[in-house]
């Protein structure tokens, strides 16, 4: 059942029509629990509050389904403005971006040109840029861009997805590059990726330990308290400096763990997505953890006083109800099978 629910939300995340309409809906589906705002000005105070607690951030100006050069140029300018705002407000955070936002699917040279402009702007303010990895169809092209550009820009890093079979060999090729280690948020073929949670978790731990024994900074991105506990024990046992890594968590997830990690002296970074192009990201978060749907249902139907809203937002009501009906049908089908 969990896999069916995950597949459902992944399919929604890839729906361009829903993604386009979501920009008109705003945060009516409860996305504000996991997306910090629709523009940079709306997230500045969020970053400042986290910084005041000793927590750094990485900002992702969300964007998907870029098919026109004009869209890629707009994304580039928005990211540059975000970098300038970070510098202006003296925020403790860096940038995460997707190369498809900058035109990777349109023309690789065009994408690299946009990317270089961003990196030049970031370099003047000593701001780090992290390249998020996307679906496997974009993976090799993204690695190629990084290979061609990273020698000229030391302020760049990328992501290793532990569900990929080739993750360890690619990590070895990037041993001198700052990386973020994640499990992976997209649905991939068994020809290129592990498909069970046990296999993915096992590879994640293996890669994390191998990376921690090196000398290049690593962001360990997980909310799994069991994995975090195991890695903390590994760090202590091997006398690994806490300055060589950070734990990283998504905005809105496992917030009860933030202050505990800080008190224990670990570096902590929060991945903070924002922008009106939020739908695909939001659906992938529900795919990773379908239990979050319960939070969304409560947000749509109930107010802060825990009383039923008199006029629930129609769009949110219909959307959530349809998902619940779909889940009920799947349950019945599973029981019948």
Secondary structure, 3 states (H helix, E strand, C coil): CHHHHHHHHHHHHCCHHHHHHHHHHCCCCCHHHCCCCCCHHHHHHHHHHHHHCCCEEEEEECCCCCCCHHHHHHHHHHHHHHHHHHHHHCCCEEEEEEHHHHCCCCCHHHHHHHHHHHHHHHHHCCCCEEEECCCHHHHHHHHHHHHHHCCCCCCEEEEEECCECCHHHHHHHCCCCCEEEECCCCCCCCCCECCCHHHHHHHHHHHHHHHHCCCCCEEEECCCHHHHHHHHHHHHHCCCCHHHEEEEEECCCCHHHHHHHHHCCCCEEEEEEECCCCHHHHHHHHHHCCCHHHHHHHHHHECCCCCECCCCCHHHHHHHHHHHHHHHHHHHHHHHC
